[in-house]
């Protein structure tokens, strides 16, 4: 079988099958040409999905906090499950809208790779430290692009497509909006400029360059809003009857109902359009529900009792590891576990503070606590010395 001929058939079928607003695989852009990619039987965005799935950064999702940290409950959502739910919901909607589901899957699975340990709280702590050290604010969407582009494969990067990296940079699922339309025609120069600007001003909003990325951005909230409510109920933080009545009446009072009704509304208001949109009514209801989650779940003091300790550990680890980088302490975990074997491009172009940022951002919650324990708590010495 001629693999390349079959691949061309797949790409030709996309032209016939997909919406005129969809992103075709043959239009994928990479920073560096790869002969192996040209000979590959997979389409461009399918290759990106596999590269993300097999990355070390994706593997570390398994112990990355979504909302609830330090809670020994196996049924609480972690980030690895969240990105899979985003992928599933986004691809289901994408099929209805005639979009490129391979691109949707790659963006969905990679969109939260830049999150540090301990979720959004950890992001705030690390951002404050990074800014005080003159390397800009820490933004998890920028860090996700950095991991995949500059850190993976010992600093060689994965050479993902512009469309996937742009979707990761612009996913911003914490920002409420009724609708979003792509700004087409971006380049890699635009991507790097937007990263730089966002790390100087995290509130700055950048719109994706594909409709697929716009969809992932909107389905991010669909994926977590009801799921976080279920987790909070399971932990006893809220009761189901606490959900605002107007939200229960329009969207339902379970995660399944909330997801179904939000998806239905999004499809109906986005079909055959170059825009991903909720209806005005549902957008307002969703805004109320997000405010409820923020007050009763995300800012609930019952889950913040260890916050100051964690913040102090972030500060301690950053300063201690920074000193280890500057002296290239070979016994330090940042040298042994991270910098050892890094290529010269990364080593020469990355400031010591940036290396520490990258190392800490990549930690799982458990690894962060283990390293902190090893650095802070003295070990017993042998009973006798010879």
Secondary structure, 3 states (H helix, E strand, C coil): CCHHHHHHHHHHHHHHHCCCCCCCHHHCCECCCCHHHHHCCCCHHHHHHHHHHCCHHHHHHHHCECCCCCCCCCCCCEHHHHHHHHHHHHHHHHHHHCCCHHHHHHHHHHCCCCCCCCHHHHHHHHHHHHHHCCCCCCCHHHHHHHHHHHHHHHHCCCCCEHHHHHHHHCCCCCCCCCEECCCCCCCHHHHHHHHHHHHHCCCCCCCCCCHHHHHHHHHHHHHHHHHHHHHHHHCCCCCHHHCCHHHHHHHCCCHHHHHHHHHHHHHHHHCCCCCEECCHHHHHHHHHHHHHHHHHHHCCHHHCCCHHHHHHHHHHHHHHHHHHHHHCCCCCHHHHHHHCCCCHHHHHHCCHHHHHHHHHHCCCHHHHHHHHHHHHCCCCCCCCCC
